[in-house]
Amino acid sequence: MQAQPCNPLETEKTDCTICKKCSSVCPVNLDIGDVVRLHRYAAPSRGSHRDVFLLAQELMARGKVKSWLSSELDTGRDEIYYFPGCLPIFDELLGWGTSYVRAANAGVAILNHFGVSPKIVYGCCGHDLYYAGKLDHFDLIRNRLTREINGSVITGCAECYHSLKELHGLNAIHISEFISDKINDLPEKRLITTFHDPCRLGRFHSMYDKPREILEKISIFREMNHSRENSLCCGVSAWVNCNSVSKEIRVQRLSEATETGAQILVTSCSKCRIHLECVFNEESYSNVPPAITILDFQELVAEALGIDFSIVGIDFREKGQRLNPVARSKDFARHLLASSCENAFMCTTCERCKIECDFHFDVVSIIESLRSSFVKHNLNPDPHKKIFENVRLTGNVFGERTPFASKKENAEYVYFPGCVAVYRRPQLMRNTMSILDALGVDYEIPNGLVCCGSVLKRTGYDLSFLAEKNKEIIGGRKVIVSCAGCYSTLARDYTGIGVIHISKFLKDNVGQLRLKRYVAKVAYHDPCHLGRKMEVYDDPRIVLREIPGIELVEFPESRDRAMCCGGGGGVRSSRRELAAELSKKRMKRAEELGVDFVVTSCPFCELNLEEQGKLQVFDIVEIIAKALEGNSNGA
């Protein structure tokens, strides 16, 4: 059976490859791998190629793989292990006439060359099963490998290295580490090479130098434009993303390789090699980008050193095996690490990762989905349970019993102030109302409005019961909001509602206001919900520049790369110290700018930032109110 082509309906669908490129900008150092594996376990979805490769690995987990390395290799005499990985499976299923098994034969031949006769452990490392959420099958592999490997284990595959070292807790050694000080400079270097950094070797384990040190000894080495920490991902992991979107990344990567003038693109990950070579094996391939030879690191080293690693054909398939049983029902709690709950709920849902990701993948969507699984199993943080009860019983996150309304019959607009403005920042609500009055806006705050549900959704709860109630009260009218969280929630999670943030409303109408001169040097903080989630960056800045005397200074990190205030995603309620740490960083930046105060467009950002800095923080509405002539409510 050979792998099937991708389903055309899935060609534009992308998923997280866990390449960890986003880790460099994540404010909380989230363990994205733990999030992805648990999310896929709790809410499985079909991968690429109709899951043929994952099915093969599931069978390997339940059975025993027969030896398949060349019988002419010297193995088994030393107390060190070599793990070759799943290479024959790929040769069997791809049907390209490939011989990926050569890489492992080369690896053992190199060890033989340096006097090592390793014990061979066959089978799957479990990498793809783990990150595809096939955790029950992964457990079978972990149990077997930790039982069979009783010492140091060498491998040439980046994914195997990561799995053996991190997922199984074994003393894994990448072959480049083992041989780097054993190889001398070749007197004559003819081959020109470049190196593709596998994510599992590079960003996961910071192993950038060893492969390069060896390549520089045996070839004329040239670096690609994106390399080391900034290397492009091959676009596919755990057999997701075999599609046209990832193909664009692969084509870009191959183009970078050919632009170096290299004859050979070297990598140390069989999966990276497969997915890069896939471009050349598609029926539509028309020599763009130009074909380049792609070799496994072990093969190139063996060839450069003149080591014979010829293969004697061996049938790796074991016939008539009885498969080991696997759990029929899922047990979510059994697969949690000690840190899993804390990790899942430390994300502020700021979406900074989405900006950094080559595919702009929406990590927050799987964070929220995973959190719903914790809620379902009653494993979510107690403060979040309290917030849910507050909202359910009182209609607001603080559990306040005094509602607020400003009724007006048949008003054109509904002003939706939100929980924070009503109960923690009432000056913001009053100033917003004063500005709307000054503009002659026909609006009301109707009786019965409840929390928009933003915090519930971010923490894993369903907000539909709130949406239904609010929509019934709003009745199809246009909605003005002064909270960024309310804005993104009403705009993205409600249907049939026209909603506008007050900064946009002010931008369109600020010319009608009589603003007096207000001299101040200010920095504008982009709220995540208004900026990255809704792409509103210019409106608040335009409004501020309309105020005579205001000097607007930009943070070094602004707009789509703005730092998060640290309070979102339920973090302020469950991890107060973490929220404080992040807000301190942001306010320290503001102090370094020498501004008089910070301006934002979100009362929650205002609340969280002001608690941790020496500077005051105001909402943009409050600054307009300060400059609005005759307004007794000015802050």
C-alpha positions in Angstrom: 0.0 0.0 0.0 1.4 3.4 -1.0 0.6 6.8 0.5 -2.3 8.5 -1.2 -2.1 12.1 -2.5 -3.5 14.8 -0.3 -7.3 15.3 -0.2 -8.0 18.4 -2.4 -10.4 19.6 0.2 -7.6 19.8 2.7 -5.1 21.6 0.6 -5.4 25.0 2.2 -5.8 23.7 5.7 -2.8 24.3 8.0 -1.9 23.0 11.4 0.8 23.6 13.9 4.1 21.8 13.1 5.5 22.5 16.6 8.6 24.1 15.0 9.0 26.4 18.0 9.7 29.4 15.9 7.0 31.2 18.0 8.8 30.4 21.2 11.2 33.2 20.6 8.4 35.7 21.0 6.0 34.0 23.4 5.7 36.1 26.5 5.2 33.1 28.8 7.5 30.5 27.2 4.6 28.2 26.5 5.3 24.5 25.9 3.5 24.4 22.6 4.3 20.7 22.1 2.4 19.7 25.2 -0.6 21.8 24.2 -0.7 20.3 20.7 -0.4 16.6 21.7 -3.1 16.9 24.4 -5.4 18.9 22.0 -5.1 16.3 19.3 -5.7 13.5 21.8 -8.8 15.2 23.1 -10.1 16.4 19.7 -8.5 14.2 17.0 -8.6 15.2 13.3 -7.4 13.3 10.3 -3.9 14.1 9.0 -2.5 14.2 5.5 -2.3 11.2 3.1 -5.4 9.7 4.7 -3.3 8.9 7.8 -1.5 6.1 6.1 1.8 6.9 7.7 0.3 7.3 11.2 -1.5 4.0 10.8 1.8 2.3 9.8 3.4 3.7 13.0 0.4 2.6 15.1 1.0 -0.9 13.8 4.7 -0.6 14.6 3.8 0.4 18.1 1.7 -2.7 18.5 4.0 -5.1 16.9 7.7 -5.9 16.5 9.9 -4.7 13.7 12.2 -7.2 12.1 15.9 -6.3 11.6 16.5 -4.6 8.3 20.0 -3.1 8.4 22.7 -4.6 6.2 23.9 -7.9 7.5 27.5 -6.9 6.6 27.6 -4.2 9.3 29.4 -4.9 12.5 26.8 -4.7 15.3 26.1 -5.9 18.8 29.5 -6.1 20.4 29.6 -2.8 22.3 27.5 -1.5 25.2 26.2 1.4 23.1 23.0 1.5 21.1 22.1 2.8 17.7 18.5 3.7 16.8 17.8 3.8 13.0 14.1 4.8 13.1 11.3 4.2 10.6 13.2 4.6 7.3 12.0 1.4 5.6 8.4 2.3 6.2 8.9 5.5 4.2 10.6 3.6 1.3 7.7 1.2 1.2 4.9 3.7 1.3 6.2 6.5 -0.8 6.8 4.5 -3.9 9.3 7.0 -5.3 12.1 4.4 -5.7 13.8 5.9 -2.7 16.3 4.3 -0.4 16.1 6.2 2.8 17.4 3.1 4.6 20.8 4.1 3.2 21.0 6.8 5.9 20.9 4.4 8.8 23.3 1.9 7.1 25.6 4.9 6.7 25.2 5.8 10.3 26.2 2.4 11.6 29.1 2.2 9.0 30.4 5.5 10.3 30.4 4.1 13.9 32.1 0.9 12.6 34.7 3.1 10.9 35.5 4.7 14.3 35.7 1.3 16.1 32.1 1.1 17.5 29.9 -2.0 17.1 26.5 -0.8 18.4 23.5 -2.8 19.5 20.6 -2.0 17.2 17.1 -1.2 18.5 14.5 -1.4 15.7 11.1 0.2 15.6 9.5 3.6 15.7 10.6 6.3 18.2 7.0 7.5 18.6 7.6 11.1 17.6 4.7 11.4 15.1 2.3 9.5 17.3 3.1 11.7 20.3 2.5 15.0 18.5 -0.5 13.6 16.5 -2.1 12.9 19.8 -2.0 9.1 19.5 -0.8 8.9 23.1 -2.0 5.4 23.9 0.0 4.0 21.1 3.0 6.2 22.1 2.9 4.7 25.5 3.4 1.2 24.0 6.6 2.5 22.3 7.9 4.3 25.4 7.4 1.2 27.5 9.3 -0.9 25.0 12.2 1.5 24.3 12.8 2.3 28.0 12.9 -1.4 28.7 15.2 -2.3 25.8 17.7 0.6 25.9 19.9 0.4 28.9 22.7 2.9 28.1 23.6 5.6 25.6 21.9 5.5 22.3 23.1 7.2 19.1 20.8 8.2 16.3 21.1 10.3 13.1 17.5 11.4 13.0 16.5 14.7 14.6 13.0 13.5 15.5 14.4 10.3 17.0 17.0 12.2 18.9 14.3 14.5 20.4 12.0 11.7 21.2 14.6 9.5 22.8 16.1 12.3 24.8 13.0 14.3 25.8 10.0 12.1 25.5 11.6 8.9 26.7 14.2 10.3 29.0 17.1 8.3 27.6 20.7 9.3 27.2 20.5 10.1 23.5 23.4 11.3 21.4 23.1 12.7 17.9 25.7 11.2 15.6 27.2 14.6 14.9 28.0 15.0 18.6 29.6 11.6 18.7 31.9 12.0 15.7 32.6 15.8 15.6 36.1 15.5 17.3 36.9 12.3 15.4 36.9 13.8 11.9 39.8 15.7 10.5 39.8 18.3 7.7 39.8 16.6 4.3 42.9 17.7 2.3 40.8 18.3 -0.8 37.2 19.5 -0.6 35.2 19.2 -3.8 31.5 19.2 -2.8 29.6 22.4 -2.1 27.0 21.9 0.6 24.4 23.8 2.6 22.5 22.6 5.7 18.8 22.6 6.5 18.3 22.9 10.3 15.6 20.4 11.5 13.4 22.1 14.1 13.8 19.1 16.5 17.5 19.4 16.4 17.9 23.2 16.2 15.1 25.2 18.0 14.3 22.3 20.3 17.9 21.4 21.4 20.0 24.3 20.1 22.2 21.9 18.1 23.5 24.1 15.3 27.3 24.0 15.5 28.1 20.2 15.5 26.7 19.4 12.1 28.3 22.5 10.6 31.7 21.8 12.1 31.7 18.5 10.4 30.4 19.8 7.1 33.0 22.5 7.1 35.7 19.8 7.5 34.5 17.6 4.6 33.0 20.1 2.1 32.8 23.7 1.0 30.0 24.8 3.2 27.6 27.7 2.5 24.9 29.1 4.7 21.3 29.7 3.5 19.6 33.0 4.1 17.4 31.6 6.8 19.5 29.4 9.1 20.0 28.3 12.7 17.3 29.9 15.0 15.7 31.6 11.9 15.6 28.5 9.8 12.5 27.9 7.8 10.5 24.8 8.9 10.0 22.2 6.2 6.3 22.8 6.8 5.2 19.4 7.9 5.3 17.5 11.2 3.5 14.4 12.4 2.1 14.1 8.9 0.0 17.2 9.0 0.2 20.0 6.4 1.1 18.0 3.4 -0.6 20.6 1.3 -0.2 23.6 -1.0 0.4 26.0 1.8 3.4 24.1 3.2 4.6 23.6 -0.4 5.1 27.3 -0.7 7.5 27.2 2.3 9.3 24.1 0.9 9.7 25.8 -2.5 11.1 28.8 -0.7 13.5 26.7 1.3 14.7 24.8 -1.8 15.2 28.1 -3.7 17.4 29.3 -0.8 19.4 26.2 -1.1 20.0 26.5 -4.8 20.8 30.2 -4.4 23.9 29.3 -2.3 25.4 27.5 -5.3 25.4 24.3 -3.2 25.4 20.9 -5.0 23.9 19.1 -2.1 21.3 20.1 0.5 22.1 18.2 3.7 19.7 17.6 6.6 19.6 15.4 9.6 15.9 14.6 9.6 14.3 12.0 7.4 10.9 13.8 7.5 12.5 17.1 6.4 14.2 15.3 3.6 11.0 13.5 2.5 8.9 16.7 2.4 11.5 18.7 0.6 12.1 16.0 -2.0 8.3 15.7 -2.4 8.4 19.0 -4.4 10.5 17.3 -7.0 8.3 14.2 -7.2 5.0 15.9 -7.8 3.5 15.5 -11.3 3.2 19.2 -11.6 6.9 19.8 -11.0 8.5 21.8 -13.9 12.0 22.5 -12.7 11.0 25.3 -10.4 12.9 25.5 -8.1 15.8 23.8 -9.8 16.4 20.3 -8.5 19.1 19.9 -5.9 20.4 16.6 -4.5 19.2 16.2 -0.9 21.2 13.8 1.3 21.0 12.7 4.9 23.9 14.0 7.0 25.1 10.4 7.7 25.2 9.5 4.0 27.3 12.6 3.1 29.7 12.0 5.9 30.1 8.3 5.0 30.7 9.2 1.3 33.1 12.0 2.1 35.2 9.6 4.3 35.1 6.9 1.7 33.2 4.5 3.9 31.4 1.6 2.2 27.8 1.4 3.4 26.4 -0.7 0.6 23.1 -2.4 1.4 22.3 -6.1 1.3 18.5 -6.3 0.7 16.5 -7.4 3.7 12.8 -7.7 4.0 11.9 -5.8 7.1 8.3 -7.0 7.3 7.4 -9.5 10.0 4.5 -11.7 9.0 1.9 -13.4 11.2 2.5 -11.3 14.3 0.0 -10.9 17.1 -0.5 -7.2 17.8 -0.2 -5.8 21.3 -3.5 -4.4 22.6 -4.1 -0.7 22.9 -6.6 1.2 25.1 -10.0 1.3 23.5 -11.3 4.3 25.5 -9.4 7.5 26.0 -8.2 8.6 29.4 -7.4 12.3 29.2 -6.1 12.7 32.8 -3.7 9.8 32.4 -1.7 11.6 29.8 -1.2 14.8 31.7 2.3 15.8 32.8 2.7 17.4 36.2 3.1 20.7 34.3 0.3 20.2 31.7 -2.5 22.1 33.5 -0.3 25.0 34.5 1.1 25.2 30.9 -2.3 25.1 29.3 -3.5 28.0 31.4 -0.4 30.2 31.3 -1.1 31.4 27.7 -2.5 35.0 27.6 -4.0 34.3 24.2 -2.2 37.4 22.9 -1.7 35.8 19.4 1.9 37.1 19.1 2.8 33.5 18.0 0.4 33.8 15.0 2.4 36.8 13.7 5.7 34.9 14.0 4.4 31.7 12.4 5.3 31.1 8.8 1.7 29.8 8.3 0.0 32.3 10.7 -1.5 29.4 12.5 -4.1 30.2 15.1 -2.5 28.7 18.2 -5.1 30.3 20.4 -7.9 28.2 18.9 -6.3 25.0 20.1 -5.4 26.6 23.5 -9.1 27.4 24.0 -10.1 24.0 22.7 -7.7 22.2 25.1 -8.9 24.3 28.0 -12.4 23.1 27.3 -11.2 19.6 27.8 -9.7 20.6 31.2 -13.1 22.2 32.1 -14.9 19.0 31.0 -12.8 16.9 33.3 -13.0 19.6 36.1 -9.2 20.1 36.0 -9.2 23.8 35.3 -8.0 26.4 37.8 -10.3 27.3 40.7 -10.3 31.1 40.0 -11.7 30.3 36.5 -14.5 28.2 38.1 -15.3 31.1 40.3 -15.5 33.6 37.4 -17.8 31.2 35.5 -20.1 31.0 38.6 -20.0 34.8 38.9 -21.1 35.2 35.3 -23.7 32.5 35.5 -25.3 33.9 38.7 -24.8 37.7 38.3 -24.0 38.3 34.6 -20.6 39.8 35.3 -17.1 38.4 36.0 -16.8 40.2 39.4 -20.0 38.8 40.9 -21.3 42.3 41.5 -25.0 42.5 42.2 -25.7 46.1 41.1 -26.5 46.4 37.4 -26.1 49.6 35.4 -28.3 50.9 32.7 -29.1 54.1 30.9 -32.4 53.6 29.1 -33.6 55.5 26.0 -36.5 54.3 23.9 -35.8 53.3 20.3 -32.2 54.4 20.5 -30.2 53.8 17.3 -27.0 52.5 19.1 -26.4 50.3 22.1 -23.4 51.2 24.1 -21.9 48.0 25.5 -19.5 49.1 28.3 -18.4 45.7 29.5 -17.7 44.3 33.0 -14.4 46.2 33.7 -15.7 49.6 32.7 -18.9 49.2 34.7 -17.5 47.7 37.9 -13.7 48.6 37.9 -13.3 51.6 35.6 -16.6 53.5 35.9 -14.8 56.8 34.8 -14.2 55.2 31.4 -17.9 54.5 31.0 -18.9 58.0 32.1 -16.3 59.6 29.8 -17.5 57.5 26.9 -21.1 58.5 27.5 -20.1 62.2 27.8 -18.3 62.0 24.4 -21.2 60.2 22.8 -23.5 62.9 24.2 -21.2 65.6 22.9 -21.4 64.0 19.4 -25.2 63.8 19.7 -25.2 60.0 19.3 -28.6 58.4 19.8 -27.7 55.5 22.2 -28.7 53.6 25.3 -27.3 51.1 27.8 -30.3 48.8 28.0 -31.3 46.8 31.1 -30.2 43.2 31.3 -26.9 43.3 29.3 -24.5 40.6 30.7 -20.8 39.8 30.2 -19.8 39.5 26.6 -18.3 36.1 27.4 -14.7 36.8 26.4 -13.1 35.6 29.5 -15.3 32.4 29.5 -14.2 31.5 26.0 -10.5 32.2 26.7 -10.7 29.9 29.7 -12.5 27.0 28.1 -16.1 27.7 28.7 -19.0 28.0 26.3 -20.3 31.6 25.9 -23.4 30.8 23.8 -25.8 31.4 26.7 -24.5 34.9 27.1 -24.5 35.6 23.4 -28.1 34.6 23.1 -29.2 36.9 26.0 -27.2 39.9 24.8 -28.4 39.5 21.2 -32.0 39.4 22.3 -31.5 42.7 24.2 -29.5 44.4 21.4 -32.2 43.5 18.9 -30.1 44.0 15.7 -29.0 47.5 16.6 -25.5 48.8 16.1 -23.2 48.4 19.1 -20.5 50.7 20.3 -17.9 49.2 22.7 -15.0 50.7 24.7 -13.4 47.4 25.7 -11.1 45.6 23.3 -12.0 42.2 24.6 -15.8 42.9 24.2 -15.1 44.2 20.7 -13.2 41.1 19.5 -15.8 38.8 21.1 -18.9 40.5 19.8 -17.3 40.8 16.3 -15.9 37.3 16.0 -18.0 35.1 18.3 -21.5 36.6 17.9 -23.4 36.5 14.7 -25.7 39.1 13.2 -24.3 42.0 15.2 -22.7 45.2 13.8 -20.1 46.3 16.3 -17.7 49.3 16.3 -14.9 50.0 18.8 -14.9 53.5 20.3 -11.5 54.3 18.8 -12.9 53.7 15.3 -16.0 55.8 16.2 -13.8 58.6 17.5 -11.6 58.5 14.4 -14.6 59.0 12.2 -16.1 61.8 14.4 -13.2 63.5 16.3 -13.4 66.5 13.9 -16.8 67.3 15.4 -15.3 67.7 18.9 -14.0 71.0 20.3 -10.7 69.8 21.8 -8.5 72.1 23.8 -4.7 72.0 23.9 -3.5 69.2 26.1 0.3 69.0 26.3 1.7 65.5 27.0 4.2 63.0 25.7 2.5 59.6 25.5 3.1 56.0 24.4 0.3 54.0 23.0 -0.1 50.4 24.0 -1.8 48.1 21.5 -4.3 45.8 23.2 -4.0 42.3 21.8 -7.8 42.0 21.3 -7.9 45.3 19.3 -4.6 44.9 17.5 -3.6 41.4 16.6 -7.1 39.9 16.8 -8.9 42.7 15.0 -6.0 44.5 13.2 -7.0 47.9 14.5 -3.7 49.9 14.8 -4.2 53.2 13.1 -7.5 54.5 14.5 -6.3 55.1 18.0 -3.1 56.8 16.8 -5.0 59.0 14.4 -7.3 60.1 17.3 -4.4 60.9 19.6 -2.7 63.0 16.9 -5.8 65.0 16.5 -5.4 66.3 20.1 -3.4 69.6 20.1 -0.3 69.2 22.2 -0.1 65.4 22.3 3.3 64.0 21.3 2.9 60.3 20.4 5.9 58.0 21.0 6.0 54.4 19.8 7.1 51.5 21.9 10.0 49.5 20.3 7.5 46.6 20.2 4.3 48.0 18.7 1.4 47.2 16.4 1.4 43.5 15.5 4.5 42.9 17.5 3.4 44.8 20.6 4.1 43.2 24.0 1.1 41.7 25.8 0.0 43.4 29.1 -0.1 40.0 30.6 -3.6 40.0 31.9 -5.5 38.2 29.2 -6.6 34.6 28.7 -7.5 34.2 32.4 -3.9 34.7 33.4 -4.6 37.6 35.7 -7.1 35.7 37.7 -5.2 32.3 38.0 -1.5 33.4 37.7 -1.4 36.9 39.2 2.3 36.8 39.6 2.9 36.0 35.9 0.5 38.8 34.8 2.4 41.2 37.1 5.7 40.1 35.7 4.6 40.8 32.1 3.0 44.1 32.9 6.2 45.2 34.7 8.2 44.5 31.5 5.8 46.7 29.4 5.8 49.5 31.9 9.6 49.5 32.2 9.7 50.0 28.4 7.4 53.0 28.8 9.6 54.5 31.5 12.6 54.1 29.3 10.8 56.2 26.6 10.5 59.1 29.0 6.7 59.6 28.5 4.3 61.3 30.8 1.9 58.4 30.8 0.7 55.4 28.7 -2.5 55.4 26.6 -4.4 52.3 25.6 -7.8 51.3 24.2 -8.7 48.5 26.6 -9.8 48.9 30.3 -8.3 45.5 31.2 -4.9 46.5 29.8 -5.3 49.8 31.7 -6.1 47.9 34.9 -3.2 45.4 34.6 -0.5 47.8 33.5 -1.2 50.6 36.0 -0.8 48.3 39.0 2.8 47.5 38.1 4.4 50.7 36.9 5.3 54.2 38.1 3.4 55.8 35.3 -0.3 56.3 35.0 -2.3 54.5 32.3 -5.3 56.1 30.6 -7.8 54.9 28.1 -7.9 56.9 24.9 -11.4 57.9 25.8 -10.1 59.5 29.0 -7.6 61.5 27.1 -10.2 62.8 24.7 -12.3 63.7 27.8 -9.4 65.7 29.2 -9.2 67.7 26.0 -12.9 68.1 25.6 -14.0 71.6 26.6 -16.6 71.8 29.3 -16.4 68.2 30.4 -16.6 68.0 34.1 -16.0 64.2 34.0 -12.4 64.7 32.6 -9.9 62.3 34.3 
